[in-house]
Amino acid sequence: MCQLNLDGFQGAMNRHFSTSYHIPVLYFTQLIGLAMGMSAREMGVGDEIVSAAKALTKIGTAVEAEPAGPPKRKKDDKSLPMPGRRTEA
């Protein structure tokens, strides 16, 4: 929740205080993994709201593009309704 609060609410904070901060938020364990030679993708870097790519490039670490996932399934009439969605009867 800390990362979500710090990363996700920067826009609201910037609007409130008339600032323009764009600070990437990473866990120290992600930074330790990078320091130990693990890839940014292995450490989950690249999924943050404010991208850490520019900051990591400055220290010589590249953030790989995430591979394209499987195609989304088409909706059919046999699918179960998702919570919160209204279904027409």
N, C-alpha and C positions, 0 to 999 in steps of 0.2 A: 504493500500500500504506500510505502514511502516514495518509491519511484513514481508511482502514478500521481501522487499528490504534488511532488516536486516538478515532474515533467509535464503532466497533463494540465496543470493550472497556470503555467507560465503566461499563456495568452490572457487569461483573466487578470492576472497580476499586472501585466504590462498595460492593459487597458485602464485598470484602477489607478496605477501610479504614473501613467503616461511615460512608460519606459519601453525599451525594445530589447530586452534580454532574450537570448536564444542559447541557453546553457544546456548542453547534453547532460543527462543524468545516468550514471553507470554505478553498479554495485562495486565495492572494492574487491569483491571476489572475482568479478569479471576482469578487473585490471590485473589482479594477481595471476589469473590464468593466461592473460596476454603476455605478462612478463615471463611466464614459464614456457612460452612458445606455443601455446594453443592458438588456434585461429579465432578471429573475431566471430565468425559464424558459429563455431563450437561453443563460444561463450555467450551466445545469444545477442551479440552486438548487432545492431541494425534493425531491431524491433522497437526501439525507443521512439517517442513522439518527436523530440528534437534530435535530429541526426547527430551522431557522434563521429561521423566519417571525417569531417574537416579537422576536428581535434586529434583524432587518431592518426591522420595523415601527417600531422606535424611531428609525431613521435615515431614515424616510420612504420606504422601498422595499417595495412589496407583492410577495408571492409568489403568483402566480396558481395556481389549481388546475390540475392536469394534466388535459388532455382525456382522455376515456375512449378506450381503445385498441380495436382491433378485437376482436370476440368470439372467445373461444378455440374452436378446432376440437374437435369431438367425436371421441373415440377410436373408431377403427374397426378391423376385423380386417386391413386392408391397411397399417396404419401400421408403420413400422420400430420395433423396440424401442430404447429409450433406454439409453445406457451405464449400467451399475450396476443396472439393473432385471432382475429374473428373469422369464423368460417361461415359461409352462407349455407343455409339448409335448404 
